[in-house]
């Protein structure tokens, strides 16, 4: 006899079934609440991590600026601070952010930003900085030399006290299905918790990398400007910069703990090419269990400190290269006309040729076989440098007459009626002791005589109408320099010289322009005549020939300059923006030429050398200071 075990089996009561289902529902509801709470916690922790880094970064960059740069001003509301280099940090209460002078946001969700300048009884000055956010408060003074809630729901008291039962099989089936669903949700919740933790660490690593790169980029910019201030030319600038800038830094570990973990960042700077501008790349890897790496490329362009390009030749119009002419160094023209540069007859350029961008194929006219003159490259240089203003001529006291008496029968007037005369054997080697500035009508030297000018311990000035050194020499003695203002004519003869064996920076000569615009003055050197000093001619043409020599800067507003006949000229800077310049017949120049046009032939040579006279009234510093240019690309993530 077959027995049916289920028949007659008394089922569970309805109240027992409802109690089991209610308990299951409560468990499921708690699981769902935990899942949702984890998601909210991840979002909150990510936002909290970002804000912690925002506040830390803002405090770090502002306090660093306080230590390295003079504070110029603090606003009356104590919500803005300005530094002497133009850097500024301002709190915007409307959007609760801190921005810099370029309106770039450096921190958000800031409840309070407070800056105050203080002075103690000893006269010491300090700056108080307070930055508050919902998660963190930073307060410093620089002396100037929570658990998730789970909603619980209780069971309701059943109104049923007597209900019909349900079979055991149905009840077991419901419990099994409910248990499977509950276990699945628990597994999903556990996995979600792990993923949230990984994503939180990954996001934190990104913020760490970004904060470290931003701080390091600020350090890089400071290094660039510092190296620029310590170097004088493009080569030394980039050599020093690459040496000091590139390579891996010591790990950044100066971060707050994040969720009990100690973050760090690895920084590396690379040089990517050797041009100007030069390309660099800074890479930052943030590490906090997970790793995130970001990079930023930036470009550094050297600009001449004197406001003129560091090259052998710079013109606004044409360049003619012929007859064995040789140029060592870069050359450039601002002209965009076809065939602006012509080359033939054995001409040679050891350097680059620059023309305006877009005219590279049109600018140079040369035979197809010529390899000694390179093709042009495009580069925009802006405007032609301008002459500084010619100075006002001062007026000084004319000294009293002076008579030199050798004996009862031999005497001669060396200073007479405002003239300084060194033109006989009695006045030869006369020393003019200058206790103050002086003025003369005429300075005349003949018979191969020598005039010694003793400036003493300070710089002195002489104003003279005509400087006539027909056959003689001027020596400058004493520690002070000498400036000579010539209002009339300046003439040299025979093998005359001025400051021949002295330091070039001890002599500056200013030649006033002509009163007749149709008849310009002319400065001529020939036959072994030598000037060792700088010259500023307001409108005079320049002509050097016949073995003469000139060492020093030359500024002129004249229309023509000619160097030929074996002349040697060591002029770090010849600035003649209005002149057509001709170099021929074996004339040799070491320095940099800036002119309207330039023609070289007949074995002439021009060789660029690093400027030696960098300061003074006739130097590149009078043309305005250049500034290094830094250009940055956006941040990119690399992994």
JOWO-V282399 format. One record per run of one state. SS is the DSSP state (~ for helix, > for strand, _ for the rest). FROM is the first residue (numbers start at 1). LEN is the number of residues. If there is no record, write none. Layout:
SS_FROM_LEN / SS_FROM_LEN
This chain:
__1_11 / >_12_2 / ~_14_55 / __69_2 / >_71_4 / __75_5 / >_80_4 / __84_4 / >_88_5 / __93_4 / >_97_4 / __101_4 / >_105_3 / __108_2 / >_110_10 / __120_5 / >_125_9 / __134_3 / >_137_8 / __145_20 / >_165_2 / __167_1 / ~_168_63 / __231_3 / ~_234_12 / __246_1 / >_247_2 / __249_3 / >_252_1 / __253_5 / >_258_1 / __259_2 / >_261_1 / __262_2 / >_264_8 / __272_6 / >_278_10 / __288_3 / >_291_11 / __302_11 / >_313_3 / __316_3 / >_319_3 / __322_4 / >_326_3 / __329_2 / >_331_3 / __334_7 / >_341_3 / __344_4 / >_348_3 / __351_2 / >_353_3 / __356_8 / >_364_2 / __366_10 / >_376_3 / __379_19 / >_398_1 / __399_3 / >_402_4 / __406_5 / >_411_6 / __417_2 / >_419_4 / __423_7 / >_430_4 / __434_4 / >_438_8 / __446_3 / >_449_6 / __455_5 / >_460_10 / __470_2 / >_472_6 / __478_4 / >_482_5 / __487_3 / >_490_3 / __493_4 / >_497_2 / __499_5 / ~_504_3 / >_507_5 / __512_10 / >_522_4 / __526_4 / >_530_3 / __533_1 / >_534_4 / __538_3 / >_541_4 / __545_4 / >_549_3 / __552_2 / >_554_3 / __557_3 / >_560_4 / __564_4 / >_568_16 / __584_4 / >_588_13 / __601_4 / >_605_3 / __608_12 / ~_620_4 / __624_5 / >_629_4 / __633_3 / >_636_2 / __638_2
